């Protein structure tokens, strides 16, 4: 069923796209997201933490291409940045901050790719923690 109030989306190489909602469209709340990467795409599992039972009730999985994941990263960064400009920095309690990555050990300790991944994660975490100040 088409949503007549939906905006048109424009891309440089295509005619404008109309946006419509599938007849089974649903809106859910999530305060827990798990990411499962593969060579082809990124799967996101959305759920809600039930603190009375200390369990995450997963309700939706969405898989996107790496191109869409990269664009999502940009648009999420824009939205969070604008929110913080208009309101205040979002407080991220220490209990939910990303943990400090550990250097590669064992068989992969000398793997240059593993070392690159470690250094990248360490740099991103430091930038994230600095952004909270």
N, C-alpha and C positions, 0 to 999 in steps of 0.2 A: 504494500500500500504506500503510495507516494506521500511525502510530507511537503505540501505546497509552500510552506514557509522556509524550507531549507535553502541555504545560500548556494550560489553556483560556484564551483571551483574552477580555476583557470590554470592551465599549464602552458608553457611556451610552445609545445609541439602539438597540442590537441585543442579541439573545440571545448567550450565550457562544459563541465559535467554537472548534471543535476544530482542532488543528494536525496535519497529516499531511505526509509527505514523498512527493513524486512518485516513481514507480518509476525515473525516470532521474536522481534526485538524486545529485549528486556534491559532494565537498568538495575545494577547491583552495586553494593558497597563492598570495598575491599580495604583491609588494613594490613594485608600480608600478600606479598608477591614473590613467587619463586621463579627464577630464570633457568631455562634449560637450553644451552646453546648447542647447535650442531654445525656442520660445515655449510649447510644450506640455509638455515634459518634460526630464529630465536623463538622458543616457546615460553610463554608467560602463563603461570598458574596463579589465579587470583583467589583469595580466600579471606575469611574473617576469623580473627582469634576469638575463641570462646574461653574467657578467663575462668569461668565457673568450672569448666571441665579440663582446662589447660590443654586445648587442642585447636588446631587450625582446621576449620571447615572449608575445604576448597569447593568452589562452585563454578568456576569458569576457566577454560584454557583458551588462549589465543596464540596462534603462531603467525609470525610476520617474517618477511624477508629481511636480510641484513640491510638492504637499502631503506626499508621502512623503519627499521630499528634506529638507523643513523638519523633519519629525519625526525623520528620521535624524540631522540636525545636532544636535538636542536630545539624543537618546539616545547618540550618540557623545561629545558633550561630557560627559554624565553618566558614561559608562564610563571615559573618559580621566581625568576628575577624581577618581573613586573610586580608580582604579589609582594615581594620583600621591599621594593621601592615604594609601593603605595601604603604598606602597612608597617611591618617590622621584620627583622630577621626571624626566620622560623627556628624555634628552639628545638634542637635535637638532643635529647637526654643522653648522657654517656652510656646508659644501659642499652641503647639501640644504635649507637654509632658503629660504623664498620670497624671490625677488628684490624689490628696492625698485621699486615701480611707477613708470613714467615718465609725466610729464604729457602730455596730448594735444598732438599737433603737426599741422602741415599743415592739411588741410581741416576737421578737427574741433577744432582748437585753441580756437576760440571757441564751440563747442557746449556749452551749459549742462549737458546730460545727460552728455556725455563728461567734463566737469569734475567733476560729482557722482560719477560712477563712479570717477574717479581719486582723489578725496578719500576716498571710502569704502574703496577698496582700500588706500590709504596708512594710514588709521586702523586697519583690521583687521590689517595687517602690523605696525604699531607695537605693538598690543595683543598680538599673537602673540609678537613678539620680547621684550616686557616679561615675558610669562608664562614665559619660559625662564630668567629670572634667579633 
